[in-house]
Amino acid sequence: MFTGQKHKERFLNEIGTLKQSNSYFNRKFLSALYTITSDDFLWEASKNSIKYNYIDFNQINIRGISVNSHQLWQFAKSMILGDEMLLEDIIDKELYSDKNFKIIINAIKIARKGLNLN
C-alpha cells in the first residue's frame, strides 16, 4: 500500500501525532494525508499545515513543484476541498506515471473504505 518505508513512517507518525483518545479521522482527510506523505516535496511543504482532520492548503507554498508532485497535490486538495479532477486525465498513461496512479488508487480506497490503523 505504501510507496516505501519512508512513506509509511511519515503517514503513521503524523497519524500518531494527531491522534487523540477516541479520535475519529475523516476518510477524505486520511486519503489526502496518505497522498501528501507519499511525496518528499509535498511532505516538506505541507507538514506544518496539517491539523486534526484539516489541511490548510492556503498556507502551503508549492513554488518549484514538479509535475508529478503537482498531480498528487491536486488530488489531495480535491479530496479535502471537493474540487473535481478529471478521471480521463488520471487514467491517461501519458499524463500520470504508474507510481502516481497507484498512489491515487490507494488514496481513493482509503476515502471509500477508511483505514484500519490498528
C-alpha positions in Angstrom: 0.0 0.0 0.0 2.8 2.5 0.9 5.4 3.5 -1.7 8.2 2.7 0.7 9.3 2.7 4.3 9.7 6.5 4.4 6.1 7.0 3.2 4.8 4.5 5.8 6.7 6.1 8.6 5.6 9.7 7.7 2.0 8.7 7.4 1.8 6.6 10.7 3.9 9.2 12.6 1.6 12.0 11.5 -1.5 9.9 12.5 0.1 9.2 15.8 0.9 12.9 16.4 -2.7 14.0 15.6 -4.5 11.1 17.3 -6.3 11.8 20.5 -8.1 9.3 22.6 -11.3 8.1 20.9 -10.4 10.3 17.9 -12.1 9.8 14.6 -10.3 10.6 11.3 -12.3 11.7 8.3 -11.7 9.2 5.5 -11.1 12.1 3.0 -8.5 13.6 5.3 -6.7 10.2 5.6 -6.8 9.9 1.8 -5.2 13.4 1.4 -2.7 12.7 4.1 -1.7 9.4 2.5 -1.2 11.2 -0.8 0.8 14.1 0.7 3.1 11.8 2.8 3.9 9.8 -0.3 5.9 12.7 -1.9 9.1 14.3 -0.4 8.3 17.7 -1.8 4.7 17.8 -0.7 5.5 16.5 2.7 8.2 19.1 3.4 5.9 21.9 2.1 2.8 20.7 3.9 3.8 19.2 7.2 3.3 22.3 9.3 -0.1 23.0 7.7 -1.7 19.7 8.7 -4.1 19.7 11.7 -6.5 17.2 13.0 -8.8 16.3 10.1 -7.8 19.5 8.2 -5.1 20.6 5.8 -4.6 24.4 5.3 -3.8 24.4 1.6 -3.7 28.2 1.5 -0.8 28.2 3.9 1.3 25.8 1.8 3.9 27.1 -0.6 4.3 24.9 -3.7 6.6 27.1 -5.7 9.1 25.0 -7.6 6.8 21.9 -7.6 7.4 19.2 -10.2 4.6 17.9 -12.5 4.4 14.6 -10.6 4.2 16.3 -7.2 1.6 18.8 -8.6 -0.6 15.9 -9.7 -0.6 14.5 -6.2 -1.1 17.9 -4.7 -4.2 18.5 -6.9 -5.6 15.1 -5.9 -5.1 15.7 -2.2 -6.6 19.2 -2.4 -9.6 17.8 -4.3 -10.2 15.3 -1.5 -10.4 18.0 1.1 -12.0 20.8 -0.8 -14.3 18.8 -3.0 -12.8 20.1 -6.3 -13.2 17.8 -9.3 -10.4 16.1 -11.0 -10.8 14.6 -14.5 -10.7 10.8 -14.3 -9.8 10.9 -18.0 -6.5 12.6 -17.1 -5.7 10.3 -14.2 -6.1 7.1 -16.4 -4.0 8.6 -19.2 -0.6 6.8 -19.1 1.0 9.7 -20.9 -0.1 12.2 -18.2 0.2 10.2 -14.9 3.0 7.9 -14.0 2.2 4.4 -12.8 3.5 5.4 -9.4 1.1 8.4 -9.1 -1.7 6.3 -10.5 -1.2 3.7 -7.7 -0.9 6.3 -5.0 -4.2 7.9 -6.2 -6.0 4.5 -6.4 -4.9 3.6 -2.9 -6.0 7.0 -1.7 -9.4 6.5 -3.3 -9.7 3.2 -1.5 -8.9 4.9 1.8 -11.5 7.6 1.1 -14.1 4.9 0.3 -13.4 2.3 2.9 -11.3 4.0 5.6 -8.2 2.7 7.0 -7.6 0.3 9.9 -4.7 1.8 11.9 -4.5 -1.0 14.5 
